[in-house]
Each structure stands twice: as structure tokens, then as C-alpha cells.
Amino acid sequence: MKITLEKTEFSTQLKTKLANTKWALIHMLFGIRYHLSVLLNLPLKKQVEWLPPPIMPPIYWTSIDQVKYQSSLDYPPRGRWCHTDDWDVNMIYELPSIFEKIPKDSKKWDVHQTIRKMFLHKKKYSKTPQYKRMIYKVNQGDPNPPQGCDTHDAVKSYFKELKKAYKSMKKKGYLTQAQQGKPSVEEIRLHVTRNGELCLGTGGNHRIRMAELLGIDNIPFLLRGIHSKWVIKLCERTGLPPHKAIESWINQNFSRLKYIDQPLTTLTK
């Protein structure tokens, strides 16, 4: 039993290191291109377009009530940090409180209702809309099933892990992915709109709702995408190059520590 546990831990550590190393190598190469654009004083719009995420992206903390929106977003093009389209005009929706009952046609209703049923109303996961949808996709032979669960057993295992995560959060508080031995790039993924507001993306929809349900105020996050117009505004406001302007804004508004107490600086502040 001990040998099996040691093998599992080693496998998890190896996967974590590989994921983090892959991220670093990809963004290191794109970083060279960006810094050349700054050195050559290319137009600001081009510098922002080529701005890459940090080589080893830091994890920051923010209060849940600062995350105003949610969406199912594509990530920026590989090696870039900035969105250039109108996703924050056409594709975002308000993020409701987990204590609020929402209409069935609401964005991410199945996730919202599943967390409410399982952990607020103490219902079996087999009674939740997400479970039913996942089982339906398995039965239909969907080549891209939700959460990658392509068998009934895989779906059951997924929900057992969800229950395990909730119990851990309730007992230990909110642990970062690194504290759990997982890659930091799997942290809750947030995006920034053209007005400097936070939007929940495709990673962390269950976690942020479970945290709110448990009365946890602050969550760790990975800044996965930023609207290019927000970065340009920061550059014009500060006179700094893109990477310095966004770094300054992040450091002013978010904390590397778990507890924070400051309003978010947006376009109107």
C-alpha cells in the first residue's frame, strides 16, 4: 500500500512539473518576440498584441465579490496574454450568487444548480442537472464529453472528486493548486474586460461557487486573459510599456497573500 501511494505521489509531482515547465518554455519564446517589439519601439497596439503571460505566472488572490461576470471564453492566441475581440461585449453574463435561484436558461445554470443541489440542499449528485447531462453525453457516444468523462464510471468518479474537494475546502479552507500538489496553471482562470473588470472563464466554475457557499471571501486565481484595450489604457495612463503597466495595475489591486481588502481599480476609478 505504501509503495502504491509513493508511486501515485511521484506521478502527480511529475505531471505538475511537466505542466509548469511546458507553460514556461512556450511563453519564454514568445517573450523574446515581445521584448524585441518594445526595444524597437513598435506601435503600442503591436506591443500589446504580442504581450505574453509571465513565464511562471504568479497566483494572486481576490475577493469573490470582485468577480462580477462569467463566460465560456476561448483563451487568447497561443503565447499571448491579450484578447482583441469583443468577447466582453457579446459573451459575458453577470455571475449570480450561489444563494440565488436562477432561471434554467441562465449561463452555466447546470453548474450553478448542481452545486446548490449537492451542497446547499444535500441532494445526491445523481439528481443534479450536470450529472444527467454528462450521463446523456456518454450514452450518446459524444467524442468530446464534458470533463472528459466518457464512461458511467468516469462520471461517478468525477462527482466523487467534487464531493472530496468540497469537504477539503470546508475543513482546510481554500488551498491553492500548488498546495494540493497540482499545476498552478490549473488555478481558477479569470479574464479582464476592456474596463478592468474581472470575468470568470472556463476554469473554476465549481470552485468559486463552493467557496462562496462555505463563506470563503477570497480565492486564488490565474490571470488567463486581458482585453488589449485595457492594457492600452493603462499604458496611456502610466506612460509605461505594456508589461510594466499591467504588472503595476495587478500589484496595486491584487495580493500574493491570502487576505486582501481593497477595491478594484477599474476604468471609472
N, C-alpha and C positions, 0 to 999 in steps of 0.2 A: 504493500500500500504506500509506504514511504517513497519507494523508488518511482512509483507511478506519479505521485504528487510532485516529486522533484522534476520529472520529465515534463509534466504539464507546465510547471512554473518556468522551466528553461525555454519551452516552446513559446510561451506568452512573451517572455522577455526578448526572445529573438525576433518575434514578429513586430514587437514595439520598436526595437532598434532599427529594423529594416524599413518600417513605415516612416519613421522620423528621418532616417538617412536618405531615403528616396525623395522626400519633400525637400530636404536641404540641397541635394545635388541639382535637382531641377531648377530651383529658384536661384541658386548660385550662378548658373549660366545666364539666366535672364537678367540677373542683377548687373552683370558686366555690360550688357547692352544698354540698360537704363542709365548707368553712371556715365557711359560714353555720351549719351544724349544730353546729360547735364553739363559735362565737360565741354562739349561742342556748342553749348548754348542753343540747342534746337528749340523750336517753338514750344511754349509751355504745354499746349494741347498734346503734342507728341511725347513730351516727357511724362505727362500724366498717363497717357495711353500705355507706355512701356513700364510704368512703375510696378515692380514685383512685390509680392509679400515678403516679410522678413525671412531670412534663410532658416532660422529656427524661430517660428512665430511665438511670441510671448503670450501667455494666457493672462487675461485681465478679468477683473470682477466688476459687475454692475448690479444694480438693484433691479428686480424683476419689473417694477413699475416703470422703468425707463424703456422697456421693450414694448413699444406701442403697436407694432404691426407684425404680421406673419405673411408668408408667401411660400410657394414652391418654386424656388429660383434655380436656374442654371448658374453654375459658377462662372466667373469671368474667364476669358480665354486662357489657356494654359500659360503659366508663368506671369500672369498679370493680376493686379490687385483690384483694378477698376472696371466697373460696369460702364458702358457708354450708351445703352439704350434707355427706353422709357419704362423699365420694369417698375419703378417706384411711382409711376402714374397709373399704369394699367393693370398691375399684377399684385398689388398689396391690399391687405384687409386688416381691420382692427383685430388685435389679439384680445379675446374676451377673457375675463376672469374665470378660473376653473369652477368657481362657485355660482357661475351664471349659466342657466339653461339656455341653449341657443337653438335656432331653427335648424332643421335637418339639411337644408340647402346651404348652410354656412360653410365657409372654408375650413377644412380639416375637422368637420363635425365628427367623423368616426373616431378620430384620435381623442378629441375632447370628451365625447360621450363615453368612450371606453375607460378613460381614467376616472371619470365621475362614477361610472357603474362599479368598477373594480374596487376603488379605494375610498370613495365617499359613501356609496350605498352598499358596499360589501357584497356585491354580486359575483357569481362565478364568471371567470373570463369567457367561458363558452356562451355566455348570454350577451356578450358585447358585440357591437356592430363591426369592430375591426376583426375580431375572431371569425365572425360569419363571412366577412368579405374575403379574408385570407383562405379560409377553407373552400369557398366558392372558386377562387382562382386556382387552387390546387386541383379541384375536381374538373375544372375546365382545361387543365394542362397548360396553363399560361406559361410561356417561355421566360417571362420576366416577372415572377410572382413577388408580391410585396415582402420586403425584408429578406428576400432571397429564400423564403421558405417554400420548398416545392413538394413537401410531403406533409401528411397529417401530423406525424411525429415532430417534424421540424417546427410546425406551427405551435404545437403544445410546448415544445422546449422554449420557443420564443417567449411565450407568456409566462412560463415559469421563471425565466430570467428577468422579465419585467417585474414580477412579484418580488423576486430576490433583490432587485435594485431598489424598490420602494422600501422594503424592510431595512436595507442597509442605510438608506437616506434617513429613515425615521430614527434609527439607532445611533448613527455616527455623524449625521449631518451631511452636507453636500461635499463629497470628495471629488477632487479633480480626476481626470482620466489617468494622469501620471501617478497619482496616489493609489489608483487601483491597478497599476501595472499595465495600463493601456496607452496607445499612442496619443500624444497631446493633440494631434490633428483630428482626433475624433471628438473633441470638446464641442459643446453647443456652438453652432455656427450662426453668427449674426452678420448682417449687412447694414451699410449706412446709406441712407437716401440722399438725394441732392440737397436736402435741407438739414442734414446732420442728425437725422432721427434713426433709431435702431429698429431693424426688422429681422425677425426670426426666419431663418432659411429652412433647409431640408434636414438639418441635424439638430436633435434636441427637443423635438416637439413633445415627447412624453416627459422628459426630464424636467423641463421648465414648469409643466403643469403639476407634476408630482411635488416639486419643490414648493410651489405656491400653496398647494393643498396642505402641506406639512408646516406652513407658516415660516418657511425659509425665505428671507428677504433678498439675499444676494447670491448670484450664480456666476461661475467662471465661464468664459467664452473665448472663442477664436474668431477674430475679425476676418471673415472669409471674402468679403467683397465691399467695395466702396464706390459710390457713384462718382464718376470723373468730375462732374460739375461741382461737387462738394470739395474735392481736392483743389480744384482751380480757385474756388472762392477762398479757401484757406491760404493758398499761395499769394493771392492778391491782397489778402488782409494782412499777412505777416511779412511778405517780401522774401519768404524762404523757398527753397526748392521743394518739390513735391514730397520727398521722403522726410525732410525735416519738418515741413508744415503739418503733415499728418501725424508724425511722431509727437510733436508738441501738443496737438489737439488731444490725442489719445492720453498722453501723460497728465493733461490738465483735467480730463473728465473721468478717467478710469483708474483703478488701483490694481497693483500687483498683489495686494494683500486682500484678505477675505472680506473685510468690513469697510464699507465706503459710505460717505454721507455728503453728497454734493449733487447739485442739479446738473443736468446735461446741457452743455453749451451748443445750441443749435443756431440756425440762421437768424432767429429773432433775438438772440442774446449776445 
